């Protein structure tokens, strides 16, 4: 049985919640130790080669969610509603349902008080919602740290309270100053999941391609690299190319052989 929303909310103040993004079955199979697989719209950048997340469509997110669902055994699956898919309450509910039908256990969307009613309409349709505050990649013009001034901090803290009242079961805090992330985490009843927001959040999320050292275009300082997979892949491809060119691959152990007698009969017939 996979993790449930209740399992996640009960972890607040008891055990840190681990989240990684996942958009394809192979990676989700490998990452299933985490509590939550986030089918993030960062897929647009790391899987589809877009400059940012603003070109991601519902069809993209449905396809990635299906792939994650096909592999998942243990983790909860949360899928991002892409930009423009939750402009009003009707679209938000319809598109959330489409992600749930594709295999999501919950959806995530970006914003504070300005989308409180939209969040409410989704949660009232019995679809669990994860919020996302701080840096909002779908609309941000620049990637800057949030919660650095008193005014901005108060706004973020109030937003967190407002969307909690709208029914979110947890909130991603992206690039929020550590002090403000700590205050929000202490003040709200649902778990906070930090990315670039310090150690005091209830959980942490990273884009799996960053954490494995696979994505080279952007290297944010908060995205700790646990591996240098891109280097390993390039070395493997170099060896493969060399071995094929030099006829070292395939070797005898990689071949399939015809039975000797059959081969001799064939040779006689075709000579
Ligand atoms: O799309 C995504 O991967 C995200 C994480 C960065 C939280 O929203």
Boltz pocket constraint, residues with backbone or C-beta under 6 A from the ligand:
constraints:
  - pocket:
      binder: B
      contacts: [[A, 21], [A, 38], [A, 39], [A, 40], [A, 41], [A, 42], [A, 43], [A, 80], [A, 172], [A, 174], [A, 195], [A, 205], [A, 207]]
      max_distance: 6.0
